């Protein structure tokens, strides 16, 4: 597998996956590479499948509206004719480079680019780790092998004419830099050299090319951080599908008679097993998102009957981005996998799939009527299991494979109490009537709030999770751990909204604010619950933190902070124990994995006003998770406490804030969970004298929707922490919660 160059990217809704009505506005370009015939002197065995892989992918996307003139094909041995692509040349290293450069020069912000590679892969020592954008933990680079690949050069040149992951990353970076969406598909691997019957691996033993057994330098000095390889300002533009992970072997097999015509005859009609599953899933047309497509591929491969072992693929990016053409297909369904009357759902507690919740089951791609109902019988942070299935009479049961799921009734173990304003705040008058009606609309029986655990408490009850006050023509939304501060522009100003005379408008604003606070609280409680109930005898990643204080400067809440000193020594910071922090203090988090299990790391900062953002802005490009491989080192994060918005010369939020770090074990599907749905804007936009900002470190698409919802409310979107991007980088879930009392 070659995935290093994609780690900083996210998925894009590529037009080429469905009918393409807007090609005049958004051009889709493709580069299809199929390497079957290798230089005899290299010792690399030839393949048969890449010619068919490239041909069926060309036919598929051509049928979906991609202009053949915009599809560059570099391959060999493909017949001429209407059913086969016109080959632009052999897949030599120079032709590949030239194709990338030309596409980069032609692409623009409204375009899409699909890169597909079918052929051999291998690895070679990383001879210059200091120059790496993302050094490998094992000291090896992953490489793809063009048709003119030669022997390894021990003097530092590497494998002759190989396409190294770092070069490939730069080529894709140039295209992404134009604002072009990219989908990369790689049906190859980088280790092993096994032939099993009709199954042939797409890998070359590095020794065949003269590659040494071990890299020149060990990985201990570099750790195993999997930070994104590409430093891009626009990161929402890339998704990667890989035939296998870095430790497995991609396979090609005979698929006699599949999607004729094919190159070859009988058992020589070979294809990549992964490409066959991808093509089958795309032609089914039932996936609504990239994640759905990934799960359908995984389910197909799990039930593969073509013979022998089938490795599981790996998928990277924000996979829950909708595929085009799915917006009007009825309720949002989640593609899951059913086996032995148990449904594996790729969403969990943090997505609303709590134990006891009811779900409806649908045939893939058919949302008109459910074929059954089930109950969530177990749930983790990002996954759950549904059982006790009751099939709809007359419906066709699904025994195994993909099945679609919709959350029908959420079980509520989470409770969040809202205390209405005390009686003294609600004196007779129009404003009082507006507030009373708005609160009923927002949290009463018909509001839907009870379905997610939000309930009204006693008016003025100080023990509520959020307290409402009505004073000075505004409705104030107060957390009980913060003082009631109505002074405009103060450090601890309580968020508020003008009451006005429109109860419905007021209800919508207050409801959205309280729901945001409740979602942030649910994340904090979940992390606390998991962390406090961990079995100390179970192997799991270690999560630690240190704090470096700025000494006397911390006493100045209105001082601008310099960039954190990455070499500064910090003191250990205990999890699950509140810690007072001040302006310019720096906190570093480290997650190490010495277990034999791969984990997904999800790390968020929850500010004092309910805002939730990733601890690294680059994590948005990965579905808000990082992959931490077994025994592969560490992932690190750095935040700096800021109580002052130096750019706009006004206070930032203060109060109780939290860093939440979750370590979620990888399951058999190897599909990373998407946790970006947890991101939400801070309520500092509801403070009276601050202007909404869109900043690179704190911005999100969701903030714009909240800004529109809040209408004329002004406020600052700054928080009391600045994210700093680090240069480095029996399974059980683990979590840590670091709580900060941010003081001015």
N, C-alpha and C positions, 0 to 999 in steps of 0.2 A: 504494500500500500504506500502511496505517496500522498501524505496529507499535511506535511509540515507547512507548506507554503500557503495553505488555506486557513490556517488557524485563526487569522484575524478577520475573517469574512463572515457575512451572513447571507441568508437565502434571499432570492429575488423571485417575484412572480413572473416567470419567463413566458412570453407570449407564445413560444413555440410548442407549449405543452397541449394546447387545445386549438380550436379554430382561431385564426388570426385575423380579426376584422380590421385592425388598425396598423397594418404593416407599413402603410404610407407614412404614418407618424412615427412609428418605432420600428426600426429595422432590426431583424435578428440575423446575426452572423454566426457561422459555425466553423470550427476547425476539427475535422475528423481525421485521426491518425490511426492507421492500422499497419503494424509492422509484422509481417509473416516471414519474409525472406531476409536472412542475415548474411553478412559477410562470412564466407567460408573460413577465412583465416582467423576469425575471432573465436571459433570453437563453439559458438552459440547455436543450439539446435533451432531449426525452423519451426514455425507454427502454421496451422491451417485456419484457425478460427478468425483471426483479425480481419480477413477479407470479407467474411460473412457479417461480422459485427458491424463493420463500417457500412456495408451495403444496406443492411436492414435499418440501421439508424438513419441513413440518408433517405431511404424510402419513407420512413415514418414521418420525419420532419418535413419532407417535401410534401407529403399528403396533408400536413397540417398548415401549409401555407408559406413555408420558408422558401424563398426564391433560390433555385439551384445555383444561380450566379453568386449567391452570398454564402455558399457552402464550399469551403476549401477542403479537398480530399487529398491526403498524402498517404499513399499505400502502394501495393504491388500485387500483380496477379489478378486484378479484377477484370472480368470480361467486359467487352463493349456491348452496348445495347440500352434500350429505354429503361430496363429494370435495374440498371447499375449506374453508379455515379461516374461522371467524367473525372478521371484522376489527374490532379494538377502536377503530380511529380512523385518521385519516391520519397519516403520519410527519412531523408538524411538530416543531419543536425543543422546544416545551413538552410535547407528548405523549411524546416520547422521554425528556426529563428526568423527567417524572412516573412513567413506567414504571420507570426505573432506581431512583428513590427508593422506590417501592412495593415493588419486589423486595428492595431492601436492608432495608426494615423487616420483611419477612416471612422472610428467609433465616436459616438457622442453621448450626451447625457440621456437621450431618449431611447438608446439602443440596448439590445441584449446580446450576449456572446456565450455560446456553448462550446466548451472544449472537451473533446472526447479522445481518449487514448486507449488502444488495445494492443498489447504486445508484452515483451519481456521487461522485467525490472530486476534490479539488484541493489547492492549497497557498496559504499566505499568509505575509507577513513575520511573524517573531517580534518583536513590537514591545516586548516586555519580557523580554529574555533573562535578566536578573538574577533574575526571579521564577520562571524555569523550573525544574522538577524535573530535567529532562534537556534542556538546550538542543540544538538541531539544529546540526550542523556547518556546514550551508549557510545558516543564518539563517532558515529557513522552518519554519512549523508545518504539519503535515498536518491536513486537515480532511475530514469527511464532510458531504455536502450534503443536508439534509432537504428535504421538498417545498416549504416556504415560504422557501427560501433567497433572499436579496436581494443587492443590489450591495455592493461593498466600501466601507467607511467609512475614508477616508484619515486621519481625525483620531485614529485609534487603536482604533476599535471593531471593525475587522476585517470579514470578510464577514458580512453580516446573517444571523442565525439559523443560522450554520454550527455544526457540532459539532466543536470543536477538540480535538486529541489530548489536551491537558492536562486539559480538562474531562471527557472520556471516561475518562481515567485515574483521576480522582477518583471518578467514579461507580462504576467497577469496584472501586476501592480500598475503597469503603464496603461493597460486598458481600463482598469478600474478607476484610475486617476482621471479619466474623461467623464466619470459619472456613469459608465456603462455597467449594467448588471451582468454578472458572470455566474455560470453554472459549470463546474468542472466534474467530469466523470472519468474515473480511472479504473480500467479493468486490467490490473497488473498487480505485482507484489514485489517484494525486495529481498526475499531469502528463500532458500530451499531449492532442491533440484530433483524432484521425485516424479516418476511416471507410474501410474497405477492403472493397469489395464487400458481402458478407453479414455481414462482421465489423464490429462497432461497439465502440469503446473506451468504457469507463466512466470517463471523465475529462473535465474541463472545463479549457480553457485559462484560466489565471488572468486573462488580459487581458479575457476576456468579462465578468468581474465587476468589472473596473476595478482589479484587483490590480496593483501596480507590478512592473516587471521584476525589480528587485533588492531585497533586504531593506535596511532602514534602517541596519543595522550589520553589519560583516563578521564572519566567524567566526574570524578569526585570534586574537582575544582569548579565545575560548572553547574552541579546539581542537575535537576531534571525538570526545570520549569518549562511549561508548554505555552509560553507567552506567544502571542500572534507574531508571525514572521514578517508581516507587512505593516509598516507604520503609516496608516492612512487616516486622513481626516474624515473621509466618507467610508464608513465601514458597513453600511447596510446594503451590500452589493455583491455578495458572494455566498454560494452554497457548494458543498462538495459531497459527492457520492463515491465511495471507494469499495472495490470488490472485497477487500479483506483488510484486517488491521495490520500493524507493522510486524506481527509475529506469525502470520499465517500465509497460505499460498493460494493465489487465484488459479482457477481451473478452467480449462476448455474441454468440451465433450462433443460427441456426435449428437446432433438434433436433426436427424434425417427427416426431410419433408417439412421442416418448420419454415413458414413464411417464404415459400418458394418464389422465384428461383434462388438457389444457393450455389455457391462455388463448391465443386467437389461432387462426389457420388457416394451414396451409402454412408459408410462410417467416416468418410472424409468430409462430410457435410458438418463441419464442426462450428461451434460458437463458444464464446465465453459463457460460463454458467451464470455469472452475474449479469452480463448483457442480455441474455435470454430472459431472465426474470424482470429486468428493467423494461425491456421492450414489451413483455407480456402485460406488466402493470400499466404502462402508458396506453396500450391499446384497449385495455379494459375501460378506461375513462371514468373510474369510480372514485379516485382520490380527490379530495377537496383541498388538501394542503401538501406541502413537501413531506411533512411527517407522515401523512396518510400514505403517500407514495412509498416512503421508506418502509413502513410497516407491511405494506402489501408485498414488497420485494422480499422482506425477511420471512414473511409467512410462506411465500412461494418456495423459498430456498429450504425452509425447515421441513417442508413436505415434498422436497425434490425426490423424484424416483428415477433419475437418470443414472444412478449407480454410484456407490462409494460415498465417502464423506463430503459434505458440502460446507465450506466455511461460511461464517456469517459476515456480511458487509458492515461497513462503518459509514455513518452519515454525519455531516458537520454543518453548522450554521443555524440560523433561526428557522428551524424546520416547520414551525407552525404558521408561517406565512401562507396565506391562501393561494392556491393555484388559480390562474385566470379562468373565468367562466363558471366559477363555483358560487358566486355571491348570491345567486337567486335560486339555489337548489334546495330551499327549505331550511329546516333547523340545522344548526351546526352540529355535525356528527363527528365523533372521535373514532378513527379507525383503531380497532383493538384486535387481539388474537384470541380465538377460542380453542381450547383443547380439553377433552374429557369433561365437558359441561362446566368448565371454569373459564371465565373471560379475563384475560390480562389487559387491564386498562392503563394506558400510559399517562394518567393523571392521578393525583392523590389528594391528601388532606389539604394541601395549600391551594388546590384548584377547586375545592368544594366536594371532592369525592371521599367523604368520611364514612367510616364503618356504620352500616345501617341505612345508608342512602339508597334510594331506589333508582334504577336505570331502565331505560327502554333499549331494546335491541333491534337493529335494522340490518337488512341485507345490504352489502356494500353498494353505495351509489344509489340506493333507493330510500328516500326519506318520506315517502307518501304515507306509509303505515308501518308500525312496529311489528316484528315477527315474534316478539317475546318480551318478557320483563325479567329482571334479576335484581339482586340485592348485593351491595358492597359488603363482603364478608371480612375483608382485611384491607388496611390502607397504610401506606407509608407517605413520606413527604410528597413524592412525585409519581407514585404508582399505586395501583390498587387491584384487588381481585374481586370479581363479581361471581356469585354462585346462586344456588336456589332458583334456577331458571324455570320459568313458567312459559312454555311456548304458546303462541297464539294458535287457536284451533284452525286447522286448514293451512297454516303457514308452513313453508318448507324449512325444516330445521337445518342448521349449519353445524356439522360435527367438528370440523377443524378448519383453521385458516382465518382469513380476515373476517371481521364482523364489526358493524358500526354501533356505537353506543352514544346515548344522550342521557344526561343527568335529568331525571324527571322529578325527584323529590329529595331534597338534601336533608340528611340527618344533622341535627344541630347539637353539638356538644359544646359549642362556643357560645358564651353569653356576654353581651355588652349592653350595659345599662345607661340610658340617657335620662338625666334629671332635668325636667322642664324648669323654666324660671320660677323662682319663689313668688309667693302671692304679692309681696311688696313691689315686685317689678311690673306686675300686670295690673295697673290701675285702669279704671274705666276710661275708654276712649277707643278711637279707631285703631291706633297702633296695637293696643292690647288685643283687640278682636283679630287683627291680622296675624299676630304672633300665635295666638291660640289655634286658629284655623290652620296655619302653616305647619305647626308641630303635629297636628292630627293628620294632615296630608302626608307629612314626611315619615311619621313613625306609627300611625294608627293601623287598624286591622287591614285596610286595603292597600297599604303602602308597599308590602313585600319585605319590609325590614325584618319582621319576625322570622322570615324564612332563612335569614342568614344570622340569626341570633341576636338581633338588636331589638331591645324592648324599652318602653317608657317606664321610668321609676317614679318615685314620689317627687313632687315639685320641691326644688331647693335642697334635695338630699345631697349632702356633701360626699357621700360614699359612692356616687355614681361613677361610671367610667368616663363620662363626659358631662359637663355641667353647662346649661344654657342660662344666660342672663340677658335681660332686656333693659337697656339703659341708654339714654342720650340718643334715642332714635335709631339704635343699632341692636342687632341680636348678636350676642357674644358667645363664642364656642370655646369653652374653657376646659383644659385637662386638669384633673384634681391635683396633680403634682406640680402645677404652675400657679403662681399668684394671679389674681384677677387684676390686670393692668390695662387701664383704658387710655393711657397716655400715648398719643400718636408719636411714633418714632422711637419709643423706648426699646431697650434691649428685650424686655420680656412682654412686649405688647401682645395682648390677647387677640386672636383673629376674630373678625366680626364682619357682618354684612348689614347694609342699610335695610331697615324694615320696610319702608315704603308703604304702598297700599295694595300691592298685588300679592295675595297670600300664596297663590300657586307658584309664582316666581321665587318667592322667599323659601317655600318648601323645597323646591328643587335645589337651591343653593345650599341650604342647611343639610339636606339629606345627603348630597354628594360629599360634603365636608365630613359628616359623621361617619358615613360609610368608609371614607378613606382612612379616618382614624381607626376604625374598627378593623380594617384589613391589616393595617400596620401592627395593631395590637395582637391580632391572631398570629402573625408571623413571629412576633417576639415570644408569645406564650408557647407556640409550638417548639421553637428552638430551646426554650428553657426546659420544657417537658422532656424532650429527647435527651438533652445534655445531662439533666439531673437523674435520669433513669438508666444510664449506661452501665453495662456490666464491665467492671474493671478487668476481668479476665479475658475479654474478647479483643482480638487484634483489630485495630482500626487506625485510621490516620490520626496523627497528633496535631492539634491546633494550639499554637502558642502566640503570645503577643508581648511586645515591649513598648515602653513609652519613653520618649526623650523630651524632657521639659526645657523650656526656654528661659528658665530662671526668672529674674525680675521682670523680663518683658511680658511674662504671662499676666502680670498684674495690670497691664495697660490694655483694656478691652477694645480700645479704638485705635490700636496700632496695626500697621500693615505688616504682613509676615513675608519673610524671604523664603525662597524655596528650601524645603527640608534638606538638611545635610545627610546624605545617604550613608555616610560613614560614622555618624554620631552613635555612640553607645547608649542604649536604652536600658531601663530597668524592667524586670519581668512584670507583666500585668496579669492579674488573676481573672479568670472567666467567672461569670455569674456573681460578681461582686462589684457594686457601684464604685466608680473611681472619679474623683473630682479632677477636671481638666480645665485649662485656661487657654487663652489666645496663643496661637503659634506652637502649641505642644504637638508633637508628632508621634503617631502610633503606627507600629509595623506589625503585621500579622504574617504568620508562616504556617503552612500546612505541609507536613511531611508524610509520605506514605511508604512505609517499610513492610507493608503486608504483601501477600501474593494476590491481592484483589485490586482491580482498577476501580477508581472512584471518580465521580463527577463532583466538583467543588462549586457550590453556589454561595456567593458572598455578597451581602447587601448592607447598606447603611440606612438606618431608620432615624430620621431627624425628629426633633422635638415637636414638629407640627404635622407628623404623619407621612412625610415624604419618604419614599423608598427608592433607592438607586443602587446599582451595582458598585461594589468596592473598586472595580476597575471599569472605566467607561468602555474599554475594549471588549469586555465580556458580553456586551450587547450583540457583538458579532458572532457569538458562539451559543446563542440561546440563553445567555446569562449563566453559563456553566463553563468550567475549565475541566479538561480531562487530565487526571493525575494517574499515570500508569503504575502498575505494581512495582514497588521497589525503585521507582524512577526519580526520587529526589523530592522537590518541593515546589509549592506555589506560594508567592509572596504578594502582599498588598501593602500599600502605604497610604495613610490619610493624615492630613494636617488640620488641627482644630482652628477654625477662624470665627471669631465673634464679631469681626468687623469686615464689612464689604468695602475694601479700600478703593475700588474703582469708582463706586458711586457715593462713597463717604457716608455710609449709614450702617446701622447695626445689622448683624445677621441673627439667625435664630439662636436662642440659648435654652437650656433646660435639659431634661433627661433624653439622651439619644443613645442608640444602640448599634453595634456592629453584629450582624448575624452571619455565621459561617456554617453551612451544611455540607457534610460529606456523604454522598449518596452512592451506594455500591452499584456498579454496572451490572445490568442483568443480561440474559442470554441474547437479547435482541441487538445489543450494542448500539442502540439508538439513544443518543444523549437526550435527557429530558429538557424541555424548554421551560425556563423559570422566569422569562422576561415579563410574563403577565403580572408578576408581583410589583413591577415598577409603577410608581404613581407620583404625581407632583406634590410638593409641599404646600401646606395651607398658608404659608407666609404671604401668598398672593391676596389673602384676606385681611392683611394688616393695612391700616389706613393710608400711610404716607409713603409706601414703597412701590416702585414701578416694576412690572413683570419683565424679567430678563430671559433671554434664551442664550445660555452659555454652553461652551463646548463640553465642560466637565459635568454640567448638571442638566443640560437640556434633554428633552424627550418629546416624542411626537404627542404623547398623552397630555403634556402641559398645555398645548394649544387648545385641546378640546376642553380642558378645565377652564382656561382663560375665556373661551367663548361662552361656556356655561355660566360663568360668574359675571359676565357682562361688564358693567361699569365699575366693578371692584378693582382697586389698584393695590399693588403690593410688590414685595421683592421676592424673587424666587431663590435668593441666596440661602445657603444652609450653613451650619456651624462646622462643616468639615469640607476640606478640599481633597479631591482624589488625586493622588500622585501615581503615575505609571512607573512600576518598577522595571529595571532592566532585566532582572532575572526571572526568574520566575518561581474460615467461616465468616462471610462478609456481614457487616452490621453497619447501619447508618450511625453517624455521629454528628454532633453539632456543638458549637460554642456560642455563647452570648456574652458580649463585652458591653457593659453599660457605663455610659459617661454622663456625669453631672456637669454639663457645660456651663461655666460661670463667667459672667462679664467682669 
